[in-house]
Amino acid sequence: MNETEDHVINDSALPPNYPITFPIFQTSSYIFPEGKKYRYSREANPTVEELERQINILEKTERSVCFSSGMGAITTTLLSILRPGDKVVTTLDTFARSSRFIRDFLGSWGIRGEVTSPGTESLLNSITEKSVVLVETISNPSLRVYDLRKIAEKVHSFGGILICDSTFATPENINPVDYGADIVIHSLSKFISGHNDIIGGSASGSSETMDRIDLTRRTIGTNMDPNTAYQIIRGIKTLQLRMKEINKNGISVARNLCSINGIENVNYPGLESHQDFGYSRDNLRGYGGVLTFKIKNIQKDPYNIFRSMKRIRPANTLGGVNTIIAHPKTMSHRSLTDEEMKILGIDDMTYRLSVGIEDAESLVDDIRNCL
């Protein structure tokens, strides 16, 4: 098993002491001329550079660039490759702030943004000219699984660029570049770091494209700090182990929730009832840890269920070792209109569960006991 297949990555050992754990370079700048390569830590830092090397291995790309947040990665990437008059297309079930940035911010700068209905076919129908297309491999919170190969072929037929936000899938479950993606985005705050204790993001792709994005990052200052990079490097060491358990727990919890009276519309890419199950089964190595469901006859206050939980924690995040529950209508997707929420199937009864590495049966019991 080689390094890429194993996904358990050893840190680079640096002279003169050759530590087995890559150190934190906590410095603002570097001695000249010896430190000319790095100059100033807003531009480059050895700890951040080591993290970028490891993400390259995970995503099988030529170069990666790290940012202060996942949104920093998305916004900096789009600002780097778009110009007034260009077109950018995304789907409504993309992370709400991503679609808002495209519609509200980029639109005000003369960039034509289009937000389509969820699903591969809807997206394909909207690609009618050279465009930058942003799609999530597994969308949030609709959990649609997009046919990246078909989308890449359509985008490239017009000379466009395909950007895949693969936060929900992680490199353990799919590598978008294998299906034709040009740029792969991650919110490193989620599964890759895995402990709900940092904020960070990354973009990966060809050296030429990443050089452009890195220049923009240096200019607008969406750089990652070395302490954050160190913590993500530490998280990556257990990524394979965590995702193996999370994938297993995800399908177990989803199947068990289907049998609980009072719960309906359990949505998970690994269930045969999922509308994209055929594609998921044939292309994902694992189905991930995020699922949604509806609680029938929910009381007026949707947070009542949170107060009854003993093990599962309510929070506006996902992807950690601890299981997290969220209420999209009032939390992650609160900025959407009522009509947009209706299209995505979000209402007062909808909950999003990010399954951790705990015992799956105890998680199901926690939800059952709340009802």
Contacts in CASP RR format, 6 or more apart in sequence:
PFRMAT RR
TARGET T0000
AUTHOR 0000-0000-0000
METHOD contacts of the structure
MODEL  1
MNETEDHVINDSALPPNYPITFPIFQTSSYIFPEGKKYRYSREANPTVEE
LERQINILEKTERSVCFSSGMGAITTTLLSILRPGDKVVTTLDTFARSSR
FIRDFLGSWGIRGEVTSPGTESLLNSITEKSVVLVETISNPSLRVYDLRK
IAEKVHSFGGILICDSTFATPENINPVDYGADIVIHSLSKFISGHNDIIG
GSASGSSETMDRIDLTRRTIGTNMDPNTAYQIIRGIKTLQLRMKEINKNG
ISVARNLCSINGIENVNYPGLESHQDFGYSRDNLRGYGGVLTFKIKNIQK
DPYNIFRSMKRIRPANTLGGVNTIIAHPKTMSHRSLTDEEMKILGIDDMT
YRLSVGIEDAESLVDDIRNCL
3 9 0 8 1.000
3 57 0 8 1.000
4 57 0 8 1.000
4 60 0 8 1.000
6 240 0 8 1.000
7 57 0 8 1.000
7 58 0 8 1.000
7 171 0 8 1.000
7 172 0 8 1.000
7 239 0 8 1.000
7 240 0 8 1.000
8 237 0 8 1.000
8 240 0 8 1.000
9 54 0 8 1.000
9 57 0 8 1.000
9 58 0 8 1.000
9 236 0 8 1.000
9 237 0 8 1.000
10 20 0 8 1.000
11 19 0 8 1.000
11 20 0 8 1.000
11 21 0 8 1.000
11 22 0 8 1.000
11 50 0 8 1.000
11 233 0 8 1.000
12 22 0 8 1.000
12 50 0 8 1.000
12 53 0 8 1.000
13 19 0 8 1.000
13 20 0 8 1.000
14 22 0 8 1.000
14 23 0 8 1.000
14 46 0 8 1.000
22 47 0 8 1.000
22 50 0 8 1.000
22 230 0 8 1.000
22 233 0 8 1.000
23 47 0 8 1.000
23 230 0 8 1.000
24 47 0 8 1.000
24 226 0 8 1.000
24 227 0 8 1.000
24 229 0 8 1.000
24 230 0 8 1.000
25 41 0 8 1.000
25 45 0 8 1.000
25 46 0 8 1.000
25 47 0 8 1.000
25 226 0 8 1.000
26 226 0 8 1.000
26 227 0 8 1.000
27 41 0 8 1.000
27 45 0 8 1.000
28 40 0 8 1.000
28 41 0 8 1.000
29 38 0 8 1.000
29 39 0 8 1.000
29 40 0 8 1.000
29 41 0 8 1.000
30 36 0 8 1.000
30 37 0 8 1.000
30 38 0 8 1.000
30 39 0 8 1.000
30 40 0 8 1.000
37 44 0 8 1.000
38 44 0 8 1.000
38 45 0 8 1.000
38 46 0 8 1.000
41 223 0 8 1.000
41 225 0 8 1.000
41 226 0 8 1.000
42 218 0 8 1.000
42 221 0 8 1.000
42 223 0 8 1.000
43 218 0 8 1.000
43 223 0 8 1.000
45 223 0 8 1.000
45 224 0 8 1.000
45 225 0 8 1.000
45 226 0 8 1.000
45 229 0 8 1.000
46 226 0 8 1.000
47 226 0 8 1.000
47 229 0 8 1.000
47 230 0 8 1.000
47 233 0 8 1.000
48 66 0 8 1.000
48 223 0 8 1.000
48 224 0 8 1.000
48 225 0 8 1.000
48 226 0 8 1.000
48 229 0 8 1.000
50 229 0 8 1.000
50 233 0 8 1.000
51 66 0 8 1.000
51 202 0 8 1.000
51 224 0 8 1.000
51 229 0 8 1.000
51 232 0 8 1.000
51 233 0 8 1.000
51 236 0 8 1.000
52 63 0 8 1.000
52 64 0 8 1.000
52 65 0 8 1.000
52 66 0 8 1.000
52 202 0 8 1.000
53 64 0 8 1.000
54 233 0 8 1.000
54 236 0 8 1.000
55 61 0 8 1.000
55 64 0 8 1.000
55 66 0 8 1.000
55 186 0 8 1.000
55 192 0 8 1.000
55 202 0 8 1.000
55 204 0 8 1.000
56 62 0 8 1.000
56 63 0 8 1.000
56 64 0 8 1.000
56 204 0 8 1.000
58 171 0 8 1.000
58 192 0 8 1.000
58 236 0 8 1.000
58 239 0 8 1.000
59 171 0 8 1.000
59 175 0 8 1.000
59 176 0 8 1.000
59 177 0 8 1.000
59 184 0 8 1.000
59 204 0 8 1.000
59 205 0 8 1.000
60 175 0 8 1.000
60 177 0 8 1.000
60 178 0 8 1.000
61 177 0 8 1.000
61 184 0 8 1.000
61 204 0 8 1.000
61 205 0 8 1.000
61 206 0 8 1.000
62 205 0 8 1.000
62 206 0 8 1.000
62 207 0 8 1.000
62 210 0 8 1.000
63 204 0 8 1.000
63 205 0 8 1.000
63 206 0 8 1.000
63 207 0 8 1.000
63 210 0 8 1.000
63 211 0 8 1.000
64 202 0 8 1.000
64 203 0 8 1.000
64 204 0 8 1.000
64 205 0 8 1.000
64 210 0 8 1.000
65 73 0 8 1.000
65 202 0 8 1.000
65 203 0 8 1.000
65 204 0 8 1.000
65 210 0 8 1.000
65 213 0 8 1.000
65 214 0 8 1.000
65 217 0 8 1.000
66 73 0 8 1.000
66 188 0 8 1.000
66 200 0 8 1.000
66 201 0 8 1.000
66 202 0 8 1.000
66 223 0 8 1.000
66 224 0 8 1.000
66 229 0 8 1.000
67 73 0 8 1.000
67 76 0 8 1.000
67 200 0 8 1.000
67 201 0 8 1.000
67 202 0 8 1.000
67 203 0 8 1.000
67 217 0 8 1.000
67 222 0 8 1.000
67 223 0 8 1.000
67 224 0 8 1.000
68 199 0 8 1.000
68 200 0 8 1.000
68 201 0 8 1.000
68 221 0 8 1.000
68 222 0 8 1.000
68 223 0 8 1.000
68 224 0 8 1.000
68 225 0 8 1.000
68 228 0 8 1.000
69 187 0 8 1.000
69 189 0 8 1.000
69 199 0 8 1.000
69 200 0 8 1.000
69 201 0 8 1.000
69 222 0 8 1.000
70 167 0 8 1.000
70 185 0 8 1.000
70 186 0 8 1.000
70 187 0 8 1.000
70 188 0 8 1.000
70 189 0 8 1.000
70 199 0 8 1.000
70 200 0 8 1.000
70 201 0 8 1.000
70 202 0 8 1.000
71 97 0 8 1.000
71 98 0 8 1.000
71 101 0 8 1.000
71 187 0 8 1.000
72 201 0 8 1.000
72 222 0 8 1.000
73 185 0 8 1.000
73 186 0 8 1.000
73 187 0 8 1.000
73 200 0 8 1.000
73 201 0 8 1.000
73 202 0 8 1.000
73 203 0 8 1.000
73 222 0 8 1.000
74 98 0 8 1.000
74 101 0 8 1.000
74 134 0 8 1.000
74 165 0 8 1.000
74 185 0 8 1.000
75 101 0 8 1.000
75 105 0 8 1.000
75 222 0 8 1.000
76 203 0 8 1.000
76 213 0 8 1.000
76 216 0 8 1.000
76 217 0 8 1.000
76 220 0 8 1.000
76 222 0 8 1.000
77 163 0 8 1.000
77 183 0 8 1.000
77 185 0 8 1.000
77 203 0 8 1.000
77 213 0 8 1.000
78 88 0 8 1.000
78 101 0 8 1.000
78 102 0 8 1.000
78 106 0 8 1.000
78 132 0 8 1.000
78 134 0 8 1.000
78 163 0 8 1.000
79 216 0 8 1.000
79 220 0 8 1.000
80 212 0 8 1.000
80 213 0 8 1.000
80 215 0 8 1.000
80 216 0 8 1.000
81 132 0 8 1.000
81 161 0 8 1.000
81 209 0 8 1.000
81 212 0 8 1.000
81 213 0 8 1.000
82 88 0 8 1.000
82 106 0 8 1.000
82 111 0 8 1.000
82 132 0 8 1.000
83 111 0 8 1.000
84 109 0 8 1.000
84 110 0 8 1.000
84 111 0 8 1.000
85 110 0 8 1.000
85 111 0 8 1.000
85 112 0 8 1.000
86 111 0 8 1.000
86 112 0 8 1.000
86 131 0 8 1.000
86 132 0 8 1.000
87 111 0 8 1.000
87 112 0 8 1.000
87 113 0 8 1.000
87 114 0 8 1.000
87 129 0 8 1.000
87 130 0 8 1.000
87 131 0 8 1.000
87 132 0 8 1.000
88 102 0 8 1.000
88 106 0 8 1.000
88 111 0 8 1.000
88 112 0 8 1.000
88 113 0 8 1.000
88 114 0 8 1.000
88 131 0 8 1.000
88 132 0 8 1.000
88 133 0 8 1.000
88 134 0 8 1.000
89 113 0 8 1.000
89 114 0 8 1.000
89 115 0 8 1.000
89 116 0 8 1.000
89 123 0 8 1.000
89 126 0 8 1.000
89 127 0 8 1.000
89 131 0 8 1.000
89 132 0 8 1.000
89 133 0 8 1.000
89 134 0 8 1.000
90 98 0 8 1.000
90 99 0 8 1.000
90 102 0 8 1.000
90 113 0 8 1.000
90 114 0 8 1.000
90 115 0 8 1.000
90 116 0 8 1.000
90 133 0 8 1.000
90 134 0 8 1.000
90 135 0 8 1.000
91 99 0 8 1.000
91 115 0 8 1.000
91 116 0 8 1.000
91 117 0 8 1.000
91 118 0 8 1.000
91 119 0 8 1.000
91 122 0 8 1.000
91 123 0 8 1.000
91 135 0 8 1.000
91 136 0 8 1.000
91 139 0 8 1.000
91 144 0 8 1.000
92 99 0 8 1.000
92 115 0 8 1.000
92 116 0 8 1.000
92 117 0 8 1.000
92 118 0 8 1.000
92 340 0 8 1.000
92 343 0 8 1.000
92 344 0 8 1.000
93 118 0 8 1.000
93 119 0 8 1.000
93 136 0 8 1.000
93 139 0 8 1.000
93 140 0 8 1.000
93 141 0 8 1.000
93 142 0 8 1.000
93 144 0 8 1.000
93 344 0 8 1.000
94 115 0 8 1.000
94 134 0 8 1.000
94 135 0 8 1.000
94 136 0 8 1.000
94 139 0 8 1.000
94 140 0 8 1.000
94 165 0 8 1.000
95 136 0 8 1.000
95 140 0 8 1.000
95 165 0 8 1.000
95 332 0 8 1.000
96 332 0 8 1.000
96 333 0 8 1.000
96 334 0 8 1.000
96 335 0 8 1.000
96 336 0 8 1.000
97 335 0 8 1.000
98 134 0 8 1.000
98 165 0 8 1.000
99 115 0 8 1.000
100 335 0 8 1.000
102 111 0 8 1.000
102 113 0 8 1.000
102 115 0 8 1.000
102 134 0 8 1.000
103 113 0 8 1.000
103 115 0 8 1.000
106 113 0 8 1.000
107 113 0 8 1.000
114 126 0 8 1.000
116 122 0 8 1.000
116 123 0 8 1.000
116 125 0 8 1.000
116 126 0 8 1.000
117 343 0 8 1.000
118 139 0 8 1.000
118 142 0 8 1.000
118 144 0 8 1.000
118 343 0 8 1.000
118 344 0 8 1.000
119 144 0 8 1.000
119 146 0 8 1.000
119 276 0 8 1.000
120 144 0 8 1.000
120 146 0 8 1.000
120 147 0 8 1.000
120 150 0 8 1.000
120 151 0 8 1.000
120 276 0 8 1.000
120 279 0 8 1.000
123 133 0 8 1.000
123 135 0 8 1.000
123 146 0 8 1.000
123 151 0 8 1.000
124 150 0 8 1.000
124 151 0 8 1.000
124 154 0 8 1.000
127 133 0 8 1.000
127 151 0 8 1.000
127 154 0 8 1.000
127 155 0 8 1.000
127 158 0 8 1.000
128 158 0 8 1.000
129 158 0 8 1.000
130 158 0 8 1.000
130 159 0 8 1.000
130 160 0 8 1.000
131 155 0 8 1.000
131 158 0 8 1.000
131 160 0 8 1.000
132 160 0 8 1.000
132 161 0 8 1.000
132 163 0 8 1.000
133 151 0 8 1.000
133 155 0 8 1.000
133 160 0 8 1.000
133 161 0 8 1.000
133 162 0 8 1.000
133 163 0 8 1.000
134 163 0 8 1.000
134 165 0 8 1.000
135 146 0 8 1.000
135 148 0 8 1.000
135 151 0 8 1.000
135 162 0 8 1.000
135 163 0 8 1.000
135 164 0 8 1.000
135 165 0 8 1.000
136 146 0 8 1.000
136 164 0 8 1.000
136 165 0 8 1.000
136 166 0 8 1.000
136 167 0 8 1.000
136 168 0 8 1.000
137 145 0 8 1.000
137 146 0 8 1.000
137 148 0 8 1.000
137 164 0 8 1.000
137 165 0 8 1.000
137 166 0 8 1.000
137 168 0 8 1.000
137 169 0 8 1.000
137 174 0 8 1.000
137 176 0 8 1.000
138 144 0 8 1.000
138 145 0 8 1.000
138 168 0 8 1.000
138 169 0 8 1.000
138 269 0 8 1.000
138 288 0 8 1.000
138 290 0 8 1.000
139 145 0 8 1.000
139 146 0 8 1.000
139 168 0 8 1.000
140 167 0 8 1.000
140 168 0 8 1.000
140 290 0 8 1.000
140 332 0 8 1.000
141 290 0 8 1.000
141 292 0 8 1.000
141 328 0 8 1.000
141 332 0 8 1.000
141 333 0 8 1.000
141 344 0 8 1.000
141 346 0 8 1.000
141 350 0 8 1.000
141 352 0 8 1.000
142 267 0 8 1.000
142 292 0 8 1.000
142 344 0 8 1.000
142 345 0 8 1.000
143 168 0 8 1.000
143 267 0 8 1.000
143 268 0 8 1.000
143 269 0 8 1.000
143 274 0 8 1.000
143 290 0 8 1.000
143 291 0 8 1.000
143 292 0 8 1.000
144 275 0 8 1.000
144 276 0 8 1.000
145 269 0 8 1.000
145 274 0 8 1.000
145 276 0 8 1.000
145 279 0 8 1.000
145 280 0 8 1.000
145 283 0 8 1.000
145 284 0 8 1.000
146 276 0 8 1.000
147 279 0 8 1.000
148 162 0 8 1.000
148 164 0 8 1.000
148 174 0 8 1.000
148 176 0 8 1.000
148 179 0 8 1.000
148 180 0 8 1.000
148 181 0 8 1.000
148 283 0 8 1.000
149 179 0 8 1.000
149 180 0 8 1.000
151 162 0 8 1.000
152 162 0 8 1.000
152 179 0 8 1.000
152 180 0 8 1.000
152 181 0 8 1.000
155 161 0 8 1.000
155 162 0 8 1.000
156 162 0 8 1.000
156 180 0 8 1.000
161 182 0 8 1.000
161 183 0 8 1.000
162 180 0 8 1.000
162 181 0 8 1.000
162 182 0 8 1.000
162 183 0 8 1.000
163 181 0 8 1.000
163 182 0 8 1.000
163 183 0 8 1.000
163 184 0 8 1.000
163 185 0 8 1.000
164 176 0 8 1.000
164 181 0 8 1.000
164 183 0 8 1.000
164 184 0 8 1.000
164 185 0 8 1.000
165 185 0 8 1.000
165 186 0 8 1.000
165 187 0 8 1.000
166 174 0 8 1.000
166 176 0 8 1.000
166 184 0 8 1.000
166 185 0 8 1.000
166 186 0 8 1.000
167 185 0 8 1.000
167 186 0 8 1.000
167 187 0 8 1.000
167 190 0 8 1.000
167 191 0 8 1.000
168 190 0 8 1.000
168 191 0 8 1.000
168 288 0 8 1.000
168 289 0 8 1.000
168 290 0 8 1.000
169 284 0 8 1.000
169 288 0 8 1.000
170 186 0 8 1.000
170 191 0 8 1.000
170 192 0 8 1.000
170 239 0 8 1.000
170 243 0 8 1.000
170 288 0 8 1.000
171 192 0 8 1.000
171 239 0 8 1.000
172 239 0 8 1.000
172 240 0 8 1.000
172 243 0 8 1.000
172 244 0 8 1.000
172 247 0 8 1.000
172 285 0 8 1.000
172 286 0 8 1.000
173 243 0 8 1.000
173 247 0 8 1.000
173 284 0 8 1.000
173 285 0 8 1.000
173 286 0 8 1.000
173 287 0 8 1.000
173 288 0 8 1.000
174 283 0 8 1.000
174 284 0 8 1.000
174 285 0 8 1.000
175 184 0 8 1.000
176 184 0 8 1.000
177 184 0 8 1.000
177 204 0 8 1.000
177 205 0 8 1.000
179 283 0 8 1.000
182 205 0 8 1.000
182 206 0 8 1.000
182 209 0 8 1.000
183 203 0 8 1.000
183 204 0 8 1.000
183 205 0 8 1.000
183 209 0 8 1.000
184 203 0 8 1.000
184 204 0 8 1.000
184 205 0 8 1.000
185 201 0 8 1.000
185 202 0 8 1.000
185 203 0 8 1.000
185 204 0 8 1.000
186 192 0 8 1.000
186 201 0 8 1.000
186 202 0 8 1.000
186 204 0 8 1.000
187 200 0 8 1.000
187 201 0 8 1.000
188 198 0 8 1.000
188 200 0 8 1.000
188 201 0 8 1.000
188 202 0 8 1.000
188 232 0 8 1.000
189 196 0 8 1.000
189 198 0 8 1.000
189 199 0 8 1.000
189 200 0 8 1.000
189 201 0 8 1.000
189 317 0 8 1.000
190 317 0 8 1.000
190 318 0 8 1.000
190 319 0 8 1.000
190 320 0 8 1.000
191 239 0 8 1.000
191 242 0 8 1.000
191 243 0 8 1.000
191 246 0 8 1.000
191 319 0 8 1.000
191 320 0 8 1.000
192 232 0 8 1.000
192 235 0 8 1.000
192 236 0 8 1.000
192 239 0 8 1.000
193 200 0 8 1.000
193 231 0 8 1.000
193 232 0 8 1.000
193 235 0 8 1.000
193 236 0 8 1.000
194 235 0 8 1.000
194 239 0 8 1.000
194 242 0 8 1.000
194 319 0 8 1.000
194 320 0 8 1.000
194 321 0 8 1.000
195 231 0 8 1.000
195 235 0 8 1.000
195 320 0 8 1.000
195 321 0 8 1.000
196 315 0 8 1.000
196 317 0 8 1.000
196 319 0 8 1.000
196 320 0 8 1.000
196 321 0 8 1.000
196 322 0 8 1.000
196 324 0 8 1.000
197 231 0 8 1.000
198 228 0 8 1.000
198 231 0 8 1.000
198 232 0 8 1.000
199 228 0 8 1.000
200 224 0 8 1.000
200 228 0 8 1.000
200 232 0 8 1.000
201 224 0 8 1.000
203 210 0 8 1.000
203 213 0 8 1.000
204 210 0 8 1.000
217 223 0 8 1.000
242 320 0 8 1.000
242 321 0 8 1.000
242 356 0 8 1.000
242 357 0 8 1.000
243 286 0 8 1.000
243 288 0 8 1.000
245 356 0 8 1.000
245 357 0 8 1.000
246 288 0 8 1.000
246 289 0 8 1.000
246 319 0 8 1.000
246 355 0 8 1.000
246 356 0 8 1.000
246 357 0 8 1.000
247 286 0 8 1.000
247 287 0 8 1.000
247 288 0 8 1.000
247 289 0 8 1.000
248 360 0 8 1.000
249 289 0 8 1.000
249 355 0 8 1.000
249 356 0 8 1.000
249 357 0 8 1.000
249 358 0 8 1.000
249 360 0 8 1.000
249 363 0 8 1.000
250 268 0 8 1.000
250 287 0 8 1.000
250 288 0 8 1.000
250 289 0 8 1.000
250 291 0 8 1.000
250 355 0 8 1.000
250 360 0 8 1.000
251 268 0 8 1.000
251 270 0 8 1.000
251 271 0 8 1.000
251 287 0 8 1.000
252 360 0 8 1.000
252 361 0 8 1.000
252 364 0 8 1.000
253 291 0 8 1.000
253 353 0 8 1.000
253 355 0 8 1.000
253 360 0 8 1.000
253 363 0 8 1.000
253 364 0 8 1.000
254 266 0 8 1.000
254 268 0 8 1.000
254 270 0 8 1.000
254 271 0 8 1.000
254 291 0 8 1.000
255 271 0 8 1.000
256 360 0 8 1.000
256 361 0 8 1.000
256 364 0 8 1.000
257 263 0 8 1.000
257 266 0 8 1.000
257 291 0 8 1.000
257 293 0 8 1.000
257 364 0 8 1.000
257 367 0 8 1.000
258 266 0 8 1.000
258 271 0 8 1.000
260 364 0 8 1.000
260 367 0 8 1.000
260 368 0 8 1.000
260 371 0 8 1.000
261 371 0 8 1.000
262 295 0 8 1.000
262 296 0 8 1.000
262 297 0 8 1.000
262 371 0 8 1.000
263 293 0 8 1.000
263 294 0 8 1.000
263 295 0 8 1.000
263 296 0 8 1.000
263 367 0 8 1.000
263 371 0 8 1.000
264 293 0 8 1.000
264 294 0 8 1.000
264 296 0 8 1.000
265 292 0 8 1.000
265 293 0 8 1.000
265 294 0 8 1.000
266 273 0 8 1.000
266 291 0 8 1.000
266 292 0 8 1.000
266 293 0 8 1.000
267 274 0 8 1.000
267 291 0 8 1.000
267 292 0 8 1.000
267 293 0 8 1.000
268 274 0 8 1.000
268 287 0 8 1.000
268 290 0 8 1.000
268 291 0 8 1.000
268 292 0 8 1.000
269 276 0 8 1.000
269 277 0 8 1.000
269 280 0 8 1.000
269 284 0 8 1.000
269 287 0 8 1.000
269 288 0 8 1.000
270 277 0 8 1.000
270 280 0 8 1.000
270 281 0 8 1.000
270 287 0 8 1.000
271 277 0 8 1.000
274 280 0 8 1.000
280 287 0 8 1.000
289 319 0 8 1.000
289 354 0 8 1.000
289 355 0 8 1.000
289 356 0 8 1.000
290 318 0 8 1.000
290 319 0 8 1.000
290 352 0 8 1.000
290 353 0 8 1.000
290 354 0 8 1.000
290 355 0 8 1.000
291 352 0 8 1.000
291 353 0 8 1.000
291 355 0 8 1.000
292 328 0 8 1.000
292 350 0 8 1.000
292 351 0 8 1.000
292 352 0 8 1.000
292 353 0 8 1.000
293 350 0 8 1.000
293 351 0 8 1.000
293 353 0 8 1.000
294 347 0 8 1.000
294 349 0 8 1.000
294 350 0 8 1.000
294 351 0 8 1.000
295 305 0 8 1.000
295 349 0 8 1.000
295 351 0 8 1.000
295 371 0 8 1.000
296 349 0 8 1.000
298 304 0 8 1.000
298 305 0 8 1.000
298 348 0 8 1.000
298 349 0 8 1.000
302 327 0 8 1.000
302 329 0 8 1.000
302 330 0 8 1.000
302 348 0 8 1.000
302 349 0 8 1.000
303 314 0 8 1.000
303 327 0 8 1.000
305 325 0 8 1.000
305 351 0 8 1.000
305 370 0 8 1.000
306 314 0 8 1.000
306 325 0 8 1.000
308 369 0 8 1.000
308 370 0 8 1.000
309 325 0 8 1.000
309 366 0 8 1.000
309 367 0 8 1.000
309 370 0 8 1.000
310 366 0 8 1.000
310 369 0 8 1.000
311 323 0 8 1.000
311 358 0 8 1.000
311 362 0 8 1.000
311 363 0 8 1.000
311 366 0 8 1.000
312 323 0 8 1.000
312 324 0 8 1.000
312 325 0 8 1.000
312 353 0 8 1.000
312 363 0 8 1.000
312 366 0 8 1.000
312 367 0 8 1.000
313 322 0 8 1.000
313 323 0 8 1.000
313 324 0 8 1.000
313 325 0 8 1.000
314 324 0 8 1.000
314 325 0 8 1.000
314 326 0 8 1.000
314 327 0 8 1.000
315 324 0 8 1.000
315 325 0 8 1.000
315 326 0 8 1.000
316 326 0 8 1.000
316 331 0 8 1.000
316 332 0 8 1.000
317 324 0 8 1.000
317 326 0 8 1.000
317 354 0 8 1.000
318 324 0 8 1.000
318 326 0 8 1.000
318 352 0 8 1.000
318 354 0 8 1.000
319 354 0 8 1.000
319 356 0 8 1.000
320 354 0 8 1.000
320 356 0 8 1.000
321 356 0 8 1.000
321 357 0 8 1.000
322 356 0 8 1.000
322 358 0 8 1.000
323 353 0 8 1.000
323 354 0 8 1.000
323 355 0 8 1.000
323 356 0 8 1.000
323 358 0 8 1.000
323 363 0 8 1.000
324 353 0 8 1.000
324 354 0 8 1.000
324 356 0 8 1.000
325 351 0 8 1.000
325 352 0 8 1.000
325 353 0 8 1.000
325 354 0 8 1.000
326 332 0 8 1.000
326 351 0 8 1.000
326 352 0 8 1.000
326 354 0 8 1.000
327 350 0 8 1.000
327 351 0 8 1.000
327 352 0 8 1.000
328 346 0 8 1.000
328 350 0 8 1.000
328 351 0 8 1.000
328 352 0 8 1.000
329 341 0 8 1.000
329 346 0 8 1.000
329 347 0 8 1.000
329 348 0 8 1.000
329 350 0 8 1.000
332 352 0 8 1.000
333 341 0 8 1.000
333 344 0 8 1.000
333 346 0 8 1.000
336 344 0 8 1.000
336 346 0 8 1.000
341 347 0 8 1.000
355 363 0 8 1.000
356 363 0 8 1.000
END
